[in-house]
């Protein structure tokens, strides 16, 4: 029993389509994983940025306080 050539062609096209679909599903899984990884990385960077901004603000406040103390000391020294 031989198959009809059109049936063979149909099965071949179906196998190609099935393979392409498998590739698409694999790509979707990969992109979903990459997306999650990028979201995790973004959250980490946002957290790090907030921490650095807080440290920067503390350092700025300390420098301003030192400048004020130096100006006060300079003023007291000039008054003597």
CNS distance restraints for C-alpha pairs under 8 A (distance, minus, plus):
assign (resid   3 and name CA) (resid   7 and name CA) 6.64 0.50 0.50
assign (resid   3 and name CA) (resid   8 and name CA) 6.74 0.50 0.50
assign (resid   4 and name CA) (resid   8 and name CA) 6.51 0.50 0.50
assign (resid   5 and name CA) (resid   9 and name CA) 6.20 0.50 0.50
assign (resid   6 and name CA) (resid  10 and name CA) 6.10 0.50 0.50
assign (resid   7 and name CA) (resid  11 and name CA) 6.21 0.50 0.50
assign (resid   8 and name CA) (resid  12 and name CA) 6.16 0.50 0.50
assign (resid   9 and name CA) (resid  13 and name CA) 6.18 0.50 0.50
assign (resid  10 and name CA) (resid  14 and name CA) 6.09 0.50 0.50
assign (resid  11 and name CA) (resid  15 and name CA) 6.18 0.50 0.50
assign (resid  12 and name CA) (resid  16 and name CA) 6.31 0.50 0.50
assign (resid  13 and name CA) (resid  17 and name CA) 6.11 0.50 0.50
assign (resid  14 and name CA) (resid  18 and name CA) 6.05 0.50 0.50
assign (resid  15 and name CA) (resid  19 and name CA) 6.14 0.50 0.50
assign (resid  16 and name CA) (resid  20 and name CA) 6.21 0.50 0.50
assign (resid  17 and name CA) (resid  21 and name CA) 6.09 0.50 0.50
assign (resid  18 and name CA) (resid  22 and name CA) 6.21 0.50 0.50
assign (resid  19 and name CA) (resid  23 and name CA) 6.27 0.50 0.50
assign (resid  20 and name CA) (resid  24 and name CA) 6.16 0.50 0.50
assign (resid  21 and name CA) (resid  25 and name CA) 6.19 0.50 0.50
assign (resid  22 and name CA) (resid  26 and name CA) 6.20 0.50 0.50
assign (resid  23 and name CA) (resid  27 and name CA) 6.10 0.50 0.50
assign (resid  24 and name CA) (resid  28 and name CA) 6.13 0.50 0.50
assign (resid  25 and name CA) (resid  29 and name CA) 6.28 0.50 0.50
assign (resid  26 and name CA) (resid  30 and name CA) 6.22 0.50 0.50
assign (resid  27 and name CA) (resid  31 and name CA) 6.08 0.50 0.50
assign (resid  28 and name CA) (resid  32 and name CA) 6.06 0.50 0.50
assign (resid  29 and name CA) (resid  33 and name CA) 6.28 0.50 0.50
assign (resid  30 and name CA) (resid  34 and name CA) 6.18 0.50 0.50
assign (resid  31 and name CA) (resid  35 and name CA) 5.91 0.50 0.50
assign (resid  32 and name CA) (resid  36 and name CA) 6.22 0.50 0.50
assign (resid  33 and name CA) (resid  37 and name CA) 6.15 0.50 0.50
assign (resid  34 and name CA) (resid  38 and name CA) 6.11 0.50 0.50
assign (resid  35 and name CA) (resid  39 and name CA) 6.17 0.50 0.50
assign (resid  36 and name CA) (resid  40 and name CA) 6.15 0.50 0.50
assign (resid  37 and name CA) (resid  41 and name CA) 6.12 0.50 0.50
assign (resid  38 and name CA) (resid  42 and name CA) 6.00 0.50 0.50
assign (resid  39 and name CA) (resid  43 and name CA) 6.22 0.50 0.50
assign (resid  40 and name CA) (resid  44 and name CA) 6.29 0.50 0.50
assign (resid  41 and name CA) (resid  45 and name CA) 6.17 0.50 0.50
assign (resid  42 and name CA) (resid  46 and name CA) 6.08 0.50 0.50
assign (resid  43 and name CA) (resid  47 and name CA) 6.17 0.50 0.50
assign (resid  44 and name CA) (resid  48 and name CA) 6.13 0.50 0.50
assign (resid  45 and name CA) (resid  49 and name CA) 5.99 0.50 0.50
assign (resid  46 and name CA) (resid  50 and name CA) 6.23 0.50 0.50
assign (resid  47 and name CA) (resid  51 and name CA) 6.31 0.50 0.50
assign (resid  48 and name CA) (resid  52 and name CA) 6.16 0.50 0.50
assign (resid  49 and name CA) (resid  53 and name CA) 6.07 0.50 0.50
assign (resid  50 and name CA) (resid  54 and name CA) 6.24 0.50 0.50
assign (resid  51 and name CA) (resid  55 and name CA) 6.27 0.50 0.50
assign (resid  52 and name CA) (resid  56 and name CA) 5.99 0.50 0.50
assign (resid  53 and name CA) (resid  57 and name CA) 6.16 0.50 0.50
assign (resid  54 and name CA) (resid  58 and name CA) 6.29 0.50 0.50
assign (resid  55 and name CA) (resid  59 and name CA) 6.16 0.50 0.50
assign (resid  56 and name CA) (resid  60 and name CA) 6.06 0.50 0.50
assign (resid  57 and name CA) (resid  61 and name CA) 6.16 0.50 0.50
assign (resid  58 and name CA) (resid  62 and name CA) 6.24 0.50 0.50
assign (resid  59 and name CA) (resid  63 and name CA) 6.17 0.50 0.50
assign (resid  60 and name CA) (resid  64 and name CA) 6.14 0.50 0.50
assign (resid  61 and name CA) (resid  65 and name CA) 6.12 0.50 0.50
assign (resid  62 and name CA) (resid  66 and name CA) 6.18 0.50 0.50
assign (resid  63 and name CA) (resid  67 and name CA) 6.17 0.50 0.50
assign (resid  64 and name CA) (resid  68 and name CA) 6.21 0.50 0.50
assign (resid  65 and name CA) (resid  69 and name CA) 6.24 0.50 0.50
assign (resid  66 and name CA) (resid  70 and name CA) 6.09 0.50 0.50
assign (resid  67 and name CA) (resid  71 and name CA) 6.12 0.50 0.50
assign (resid  68 and name CA) (resid  72 and name CA) 6.11 0.50 0.50
assign (resid  69 and name CA) (resid  73 and name CA) 6.07 0.50 0.50
assign (resid  70 and name CA) (resid  74 and name CA) 6.02 0.50 0.50
assign (resid  71 and name CA) (resid  75 and name CA) 6.02 0.50 0.50
assign (resid  72 and name CA) (resid  76 and name CA) 6.12 0.50 0.50
assign (resid  73 and name CA) (resid  77 and name CA) 6.04 0.50 0.50
assign (resid  74 and name CA) (resid  78 and name CA) 6.18 0.50 0.50
assign (resid  75 and name CA) (resid  79 and name CA) 6.35 0.50 0.50
assign (resid  76 and name CA) (resid  80 and name CA) 6.74 0.50 0.50
